[in-house]
């Protein structure tokens, strides 16, 4: 109960602060989905999560960096109890075993996920090359909808290094799920996924909300 | 008649007008079906009810509440302006100051009734202060373009719009403590002018006024709507310190400024590559789409009234 109220409050606050309006360029696919997006600010996770429809949000968990979200107090409460985030160890020396292990477990359990395949935030409008995790996930779960998303304006709202978010209206653009090609090589797949996110960066194309 | 009685009469009139508009929209939808124009008309009328309710609540709650509501209007208008403006990471500090310092400060100065400062604070101190702060980011690429856009946004969305509630603290001969009526007069004439231009344009519009800048504006809409709004404004003289003739001239001034503001800001909007400023008010677009005429009319109306009628 507390968690649901906190979730509603978090969505309301995110909308008030940065808008987080969703724009679907294609029909959202039915069933389990993985939303992957460019990563430019600490608000990205909350923005995508808030932009999803309530029914989607209820089954969607963000994949987030343990070093940022596992700080005691509010962040741990929000990431653990409200967002039900899957925390990933980014620092190599702290790792024991496969860092994506909890991600695979959550997908096997039927959860939808939010993932930032760059692994870190960038100050630019377009994302950096994607890392391999997305490919391993796609390979292991062939039925998963791989939905590209682009976070517009958020890189201006809270650029790397600043702590006060500007209250701009940010849009989250979702594209059509990535087509699956059997036997596709890792680099080709990652380039295609990257291009799918970049294609959503242009606000003029497919303006229908 | 006391000021609060006059307020009640005017609001009663607005509610009656909106009721007629709602009934007309409902009838049109029943007789002609659910076309895009009729749906937009009904959305607009519904949004009008909401806006009138907000304004009514402001007047009921007093000057401080009105200032807070207008501060929020400025905040949302600036938000739309800056969202459409391609700023860079190095603009973060001046922008944060614009949103979180300049907006509250400007309205606080009006609350203090400090005319000598609120009337020059943004054009002097913010105008010079914003580039002074921005320069420390050390980014010279398109510096002039970037800082000009921030200054423009602050001038229009904060400074110019704040002149509307500043009417509350304007002290006029024989009109003490009735600023709320003057604010109502301004908002009424500006918005009725917009509505009448829309109605006359839809009914009689043939010749486009400025097809590239504002494709929906027509010469017939401008003339018919402008004259109708001036006539309605003149007939409202009894809530102002003006005589009927003065009131007609003031309304004409407000209408003219409103039209020019609408055109100029439409050109700004299009140069930023957008059709609407935002999507906040259903059927109308964004906050700036509704406040563009106010931002030009309010400062001029304030200063002309102050020049001729202040005690």
Interface residues (C-beta under 8 A of the other chain):
Chain A: X19 X21 X123 X153 X155 X156 X159 X160 X161 X162 X164 X166 X167 X168 X169 X204
Chain B: X75 X79 X80 X82 X83 X87 X88 X89 X92 X95 X96 X99 X100 X273 X278 X279
